[in-house]
């Protein structure tokens, strides 16, 4: 597991040099101008006080304005005149630090953001302390910073309601469950205490129990996880029989549940058991696939609209993955736009561009926007490397 994490960090650290060679960045990233009519879209996940404050300060100091998502789409459609120095700030997943960190800093600057929400995973609990509470001495810093960890790592409906009423944060769809599905019998891992909660639970594929799908803590510890792909990909789902999981689940339960995963060699023990009971199952039909993807899209819209009372017509694909069926069904279920990550051949989506493949840049690039105190790409790369390999803060 440690080696896989190191490999992932290395790939991410080399992302900038690779994308420079492939000309995947707009001109401002490498020190060039931001042309009139160009509105960069930045994607965040969580927010950390030091780096987020620095990013918003750079925008404010240099006269940038943050658009609503409808105004941004109006610019692309040509129905809204593009303001000078405008940006769109987006957050994926609906993480708790949107409430505890991002919202207070947005409010200080009068800036806006849009959150692509996963309503099928949203919990219910009273609003927690935020950075304003920390600044006023009403709460310790860790009470706000801890929203990036543990059981409350996602926004609650109560926090979403309050943010929606405030008007600076709006909510659109990241699909109902941000789901992954098994695609074949190859063993990839196991359900552990870590995979059950927070953002790690997004990477835990759906597990079918009778006629329903289980998420997070509803899935028994030790359940084998197989080869998987995002639900919005073109991959067909593999349904393994429930009895193929039983030996591993029973072994973990008999050995103390969560305590089992503190033992050296636990994964080898489970893999040996799983090999004795290989998963055999069936592949879903195209009709089943279409119904499942349609539900992800349609129910995601409906849930957010019902809760916020606002129109939901903008979509962000989980993991930025969209197969042909998902793209077709997104249009059929009423979405007018789709936001992605990097888009081949489109460093920045300009007016007249494809509304169903809107390109976004990572949050680090905010500080490369033209203006006083503009960071250099070299400094950004150095910071990325320090973060990936040294644990430094952004």
C-alpha positions, 0 to 999 in steps of 0.5 A: 500500500505504501509503495502504491501511494509513493507511485501515485505521488510521483505520477502527480508530481510529474504532472506539470512537466508532462502537461507542459510538453503536451501543451495542455495549459492556457498561456497564463500558466506559463507567464502569458496574458489572460485574454479578454473573454477567457474565464478560467475554471478552477477545481478545489476539493477541500480548503486549507486556511493558509493556502486558500486565504493566499489564493483569494487574496491574490484574486482580490488584490488584482481585481478578479471577480468570481462568477456564478455558474449561470453567468459563466455559462452565459459567457460561453453561450455569448449571452453574458458579456465576459467581464475582465479578470473573471474566474469560476471557483468550483469544489468537488464532493461537498467536503466539510472544509467548504463549511469550516474553511472555504465559506468564511474566507469567501464571505470576507472577500464577497466571492462566490463558488459552486459545489458539485454535491453528492447528495446520496452520501450527505449526512445530517448533523448540526453545523460545526464550527468554522474559521470565523469561530476559530478567529473569534476564539470561540473554537480551537483551530482543530475543530475546523481543520478536523473536517478533513478527517473522520465521520464529518468529512462531508458537508451536512444537509444543515450546512448546505441549507445555511450556505445556500441561503447565504447566496455565495455558495451554490450547489450542482450535481456530482451524481447521486453517489459518486459510485464505482462498480465492480467490472470483473472478478480480479481481486483488488483489495478489501473493505477496511475501517479506512475505506468505510469513511470519508473520501476513501469511501468514494473509492469503495465500489458499490456492494450489492446485498439482495436488491440494494447497494451498500456504501461505506460502513454498511459494507462488512469489514473484509469484503473483497473489492474487485477490479472497478471503474466509475459508474459513469464509464462505459464499463458494465457491472460485475455482480459477484454472489454474496456467498463468495465474500463470506469466508473473508468477512467471517474471518475478520469478524472472528478476529476482532473486526477493526483490530484484525487490520492492525495485525501484520500480514492481514492482507496476505491472510485475506488474499489466501482466503479469497483465492480459495473462493474465487468470485464468479458472477454475472455481467449486467445487461445494457438495459440495467446499465442504462437504468443505473446511470440514469438514476445516478444522474436524475436522482442527483438532480432531484435530491439537490433541487428538493433540498436547496430549492434551486435549479440544478442543470450543471454536472461534474462527472466523478473522476472526470469520467464519462462514457458515451451512455452517461453523456447521452443520458446526462442530456436526456435527464436535463443537464445543460453542461458538464464539467471535466478536468483537463480536456484534450486539445482545450487548455481553457474553454472559451466562448462558443466552446463545448458546454458538455466538456468544460475544462478546469484547472487545479487550484494551484494555478490560481496564483499564476493569474496575471497581477501583482504578486503572481507566482511562478510556475517553477515555484508552483512545481517546487511546492507540489513536489514538497507536498507530495514527498515531504508532507508540506502544506500547500 
